[in-house]
């Protein structure tokens, strides 16, 4: 099989998605140093819509435009975060999962402006998260806390926290690592929590 001179990579245009694309580009450079890569960023419905994702295709809202660019021939490969790929429907015809990056840190991170840990948060503390899993876990382990729906990329969520839209924030460690913002972490939570 011949390797093309240029590989166009389509992805969401969010900082975390683009950081993931840079990992793919680095891996390709090691395997095929003579190949150039080009990023084709797209804004997805999920990136534009800040309401309930169930109202706009759920997880498919983060993949539809990326897949469309790939299928239209505007790119040679697409990079998705696996959590964004809908599990309740098949991949678009003509596509396949060709490779997976090494898994990132699976833990969650708590960010609290005052440095309180999860167990130190007083009852009624508003914790921002967009994750159904995190909401369910907090309901079991810390039912005295109030979960506030928080959408947007991690930088946007940090801005919302700073603006007082929540008292604390619960996000993926991997997201903070990708955008080099581990400096804001108050506590790293074990996956069993």
C-alpha positions in Angstrom: 0.0 0.0 0.0 1.4 3.4 -0.9 1.3 6.2 1.6 0.0 9.6 0.4 2.1 12.7 0.6 -0.6 14.6 2.6 -3.1 13.2 5.0 -6.0 15.6 5.9 -7.4 15.0 9.4 -10.9 16.2 10.3 -11.9 16.8 13.9 -14.0 19.0 16.1 -12.4 22.5 16.5 -12.5 22.4 20.3 -9.1 22.7 22.1 -9.3 19.2 23.6 -10.2 17.6 20.2 -7.3 19.5 18.5 -4.9 18.4 21.2 -6.0 14.8 20.4 -5.4 15.4 16.7 -1.9 16.6 17.6 -1.2 13.2 19.2 -2.4 11.5 16.0 -0.2 13.7 13.9 2.8 12.9 16.1 2.1 9.2 15.8 1.9 9.4 12.0 5.1 11.4 11.9 6.9 8.6 13.7 5.5 5.9 11.4 5.7 8.0 8.2 8.1 10.9 8.6 7.8 11.8 4.9 4.1 12.4 5.1 2.6 15.9 5.8 -0.6 16.2 7.7 -3.2 19.0 7.6 -5.9 19.6 10.2 -9.5 20.2 8.9 -11.3 21.7 12.0 -15.1 21.7 12.0 -17.6 23.1 14.5 -20.2 20.5 15.4 -23.8 20.9 16.4 -22.8 19.8 19.9 -20.3 22.5 20.1 -22.8 25.2 19.0 -25.7 23.9 21.1 -25.5 24.6 24.9 -28.8 23.0 25.8 -29.8 19.4 26.5 -28.0 17.2 24.0 -31.0 14.9 23.9 -32.8 17.6 22.0 -30.1 17.6 19.2 -29.2 13.9 18.5 -27.4 13.3 21.8 -23.8 12.2 21.3 -24.2 12.2 17.5 -24.2 16.0 17.8 -20.4 15.8 18.2 -19.7 13.5 15.3 -22.1 14.2 12.5 -20.3 17.1 10.8 -16.9 15.5 11.3 -18.2 12.3 9.6 -19.9 14.3 6.8 -16.6 16.0 6.0 -14.8 12.7 5.8 -17.5 11.1 3.7 -17.5 14.2 1.3 -13.8 13.7 0.7 -12.8 16.8 2.5 -10.5 14.7 4.7 -8.7 11.4 4.7 -9.3 10.4 8.3 -11.4 11.6 11.2 -10.3 11.8 14.9 -13.1 11.3 17.4 -13.1 11.1 21.2 -14.6 7.6 21.6 -17.0 8.9 24.3 -18.6 11.2 21.6 -19.3 8.3 19.2 -22.9 7.1 19.6 -23.1 3.5 20.7 -26.7 3.1 19.8 -26.2 3.2 16.0 -23.8 1.9 13.5 -20.8 3.9 12.2 -21.5 5.8 8.9 -21.3 3.4 5.9 -17.8 3.2 4.5 -16.1 4.1 7.8 -14.4 2.0 10.5 -12.4 2.5 13.6 -8.9 2.2 12.1 -6.8 2.9 15.3 -7.1 3.9 18.9 -4.7 6.1 20.9 -3.4 4.9 24.2 -6.1 5.6 26.8 -5.7 8.8 28.8 -6.1 9.2 32.6 -9.6 7.9 33.4 -10.0 9.8 36.7 -12.1 12.9 37.4 -10.8 16.1 38.8 -12.6 18.5 41.2 -11.9 22.2 40.9 -12.9 24.4 43.8 -11.7 28.1 44.0 -11.2 27.8 47.7 -9.3 24.5 47.6 -11.9 22.4 49.3 -12.0 18.6 48.5 -15.2 16.8 47.6 -15.7 15.6 51.2 -15.2 19.1 52.5 -17.8 20.7 50.3 -20.7 22.0 52.5 -24.3 20.9 51.8 -25.9 22.8 48.9 -22.7 23.3 47.1 -23.4 23.7 43.4 -21.1 21.3 41.4 -21.0 21.9 37.7 -20.9 18.9 35.4 -22.4 17.7 32.1 -21.8 14.1 32.8 -24.7 11.8 33.6 -22.3 9.4 35.2 -20.8 12.0 37.5 -24.3 13.2 38.5 -25.3 9.7 39.3 -22.1 9.1 41.3 -22.5 12.3 43.3 -26.2 11.4 44.0 -25.0 8.2 45.7 -21.8 9.4 47.4 -22.7 13.1 48.2 -26.5 13.5 47.9 -26.2 16.8 49.9 -24.5 18.5 46.9 -26.5 20.0 44.0 -25.4 19.2 40.5 -25.6 22.1 38.0 -25.7 21.3 34.2 -22.4 22.6 32.8 -21.8 22.4 29.0 -19.0 23.8 26.9 -15.3 23.0 26.4 -13.2 22.9 29.6 -11.9 26.5 29.2 -15.5 27.7 28.9 -16.5 25.7 32.0 -13.6 27.2 33.9 -14.9 30.7 32.9 -18.4 29.8 34.1 -17.0 28.6 37.4 -15.0 31.9 37.8 -18.3 33.8 37.0 -20.0 32.0 39.8 -22.4 29.8 37.8 -21.3 27.0 40.1 -19.3 26.7 43.3 -17.1 23.8 42.1 -16.5 21.9 38.9 -16.1 18.2 38.1 -14.4 17.4 34.9 -12.2 14.7 33.3 -8.5 14.7 34.2 -7.7 13.9 30.6 -9.3 17.1 29.4 -7.3 19.2 31.8 -4.1 17.4 30.8 -4.8 17.9 27.1 -5.2 21.7 27.5 -2.4 22.0 30.0 -4.6 23.2 32.9 -3.8 20.8 35.7 -2.8 23.8 37.7 -6.5 24.4 38.6 -7.1 20.9 40.1 -8.1 20.8 43.8 -8.5 17.0 44.0 -8.1 14.0 41.7 -10.8 11.4 42.3 -10.3 7.7 42.0 -12.4 6.0 39.3 -14.3 4.0 42.0 -15.6 7.1 43.7 
